[in-house]
Amino acid sequence: MMIGLDDIIYLVGSAVLLAMHYSRRRRLSRFSRENFAELDGPTFSELRDLLESSCERLLFLGVSLLVLASISICGMNPGLEAFSLVVVFALFFACVAPRHRFLRQLLAAGVDLQRVRQAGVKL
């Protein structure tokens, strides 16, 4: 069992994604209605749901990358490693949709990007 460069990249990537999930989850608790007063109740709760979905998908992506690293390090079946790589790519692209919808709805409501940054929301 020898650790290669790709294994290290998978492990570091997983650690970075899990740290991003942790920091975004903490920032999500500060996402309040006072920051975006012009949004009505249902729109704000939908935006909050989109941010939560984005955080969850980021967690899934980090964990799946960790699983890919463990499969690669242990030298398991190459087919299993390829399948895990496909799952990682699928989750990567699935992470984009909630953030895109969140930003599109904010811009449609007339909120500019500077206010989003001031509110502490990271996409």
N, C-alpha and C positions, 0 to 999 in steps of 0.2 A: 504494500500500500504506500504509494508515493504521491505526494501532493504536488500537482503541477500548477502552472500559472493560471489556467482556467479555473481551477478549484479555488485559488486565492481570490480571483476576481469574483466568483460566485459568493464566497463568504463575505468579502468586503462590501459587495453590492447589497447583500442581504442585511448586513449590519447598518448600512446607510439608510436603506428603505425602512427598517424597523425604527431607527432613530427619527426619521422624518415622520413616521406614523405617530410616534409618541409626542413629538412637538406639535404636530397639527391637531392631535386629539386634545392637548392641553389648550391650544389656541381656540379650539371650537367652543370651549366653555365660556370664552370671552366674547363670542359672537352673539351680540344681543340686539334686541329690537331698537334700542336707543341709538345705535350706530347708523341705522337705516330707517329713520322715522317716516320717510315717504312711502315705504312699502306697507301694503295692507297685511293683515294677519295670515291669510292663506298663502300669499306669495312668500312671506318671510318663513313660514314653516316648511314650504316646499324647498326654499333655498337651504334651509338648515338640513333638511333630509338629503339634499344633494351633496352637501359638505360631509355629512356623516357617511354617505355611500362612498364618497371618494376616499375617506379615511379607512374605511373597511377594506376597500379594494387594494389600497396601498399596503395594508397589513397582509392580505392574502398574497400579494405579489412578493413581499419580503419573505414570508414563510415558504412560498413555493420555490423561491430562489435558494433558501436554506436547504430545502429537500433536494433540489438539484445538486447543490454542493455535496451533500452527504452521499447521494447516489454516485456522483462522479469520484469522490474520494475513495469510497469503498470498492469501486471498480465493478459495480453491478452490471447487469445486462445493458448493453449499448442501446437496445430498443427502448428500455425504460428511461434511459437518460435522454434519448431523443424525444420521447413522449413528454417528459418533464420540461424539456426546453420549449416544446410547442405550447405547453400550458403557461409557461412564463411569458412567452410572447403574446399569447391571447390575453392574459391578465394585464400585461403592459398596455395593450391597446384598449382594454376595457376600462382602464383607469382614466382615460382621456375624456370619455363621454360625460360623466357627471360634472367635471370641471368646465367643460365647454358649455353645457347647458346652464350652469350656474352663472358664468360670465355673460352669456347671451341674455339671460333674464334680467340681470342687473343693468346691463346696457340698455335694454328695452324699457326699463323703469326709469331711466334717466340718471343713473348713478355712474359717475365717472371713475376711472381706474385709480385716481389719486385718493379718493375717499375709501375705496376698497383696501388700499395699502394702509391708510391711516387707521382703519378699523382693525388691522392686524390679521386680515384674512390672507392666507397663502394658498395659491392654487398650484 
